[in-house]
Amino acid sequence: MDMLHLDNPSAASEWCVLQREQGRSLGFVATMGALHSGHMSLVRRAAAENDLVAVSVFVNPLQFNDPGDLDSYPRQLEGDCALVAGAGGSMLFTGSLEEFFPGKLAQDGGLEASAMVDPGSGAEGLEGEFRPGHFAGVATIVKRLFEVTQPTRAYFGLKDFQQCLVVRDLAFAQGKPEVVLCPTVREQDGLALSSRNLLLSDEWRAEAPRIQQALRATRALWQQGQREASILRACLVEGLADSALEVEYAAVRDSLNWTRDEPEGSLVQAVGLVAAKAGEVRLIDNLLLHMDGGVDSV
Ligand code: PAF
């Protein structure tokens, strides 16, 4: 079946509602484009578990706290369409901020404050602290995308760990859709796939796998029986100490009971999380320390 490409959310909404009315299950994958194998794994999984798959491509200005990051974010719609079609997508749609939120734009071109969504407790600390406003922007667009598509299931990658918490809580509060969290896809050397990797120079590309190496060393310490967040965190910090990367945070949290600050006492499950700048490019990654691979629920 050919993939349909729609260039506004209202046409996309009509198509999705029609499909659901006809009794078809709909998987949904939200993206900002510049798609890579990580996104494709979400599309393929959605295609395997649903009758149809809708994919959004929208570089959401509401979630960029750094205007330079928004300007440099890679955009390649034609290539994205081909990839989604190849991975079993049924419909891909785009739109402008105005089209997503008709009548709700403020004078400055942003969104009226009253239209912004509270991202909840998963947004507290780490990414939420280093990227003020980011998760409110994510929650606002994801809620809107769920309204537009009304999917049966929505698929998100665990690379953005706190985003997964925010989206899961949002869907839980609304009672739908089912949110499916999927494992991070990596390069051979461990670097988590990200659209921003396209912006790395050769030198920074060579340095970037240090993040995953430090996370794996911390997981090895967990496997030896260490359960204290502060000691696990010290290992993570140590693993990055002589790297050229500029570390914003290297932290350990309880993966099932998110807290803004480091948890005290012995952990039963844990996630190590890192944000670091490779030159101008900000990279994030995480690893579930209590897992050998694969994913648990968060
Ligand atoms: O993960 C992303 O690419 C974005 O945060 C999302 C979920 C598409 C919302 O803009």
Residues whose N, C-alpha, C, O or C-beta is under 5 A from the ligand:
A	BS01	PAF	A30 T31 M32 F58 N60 V138 I141
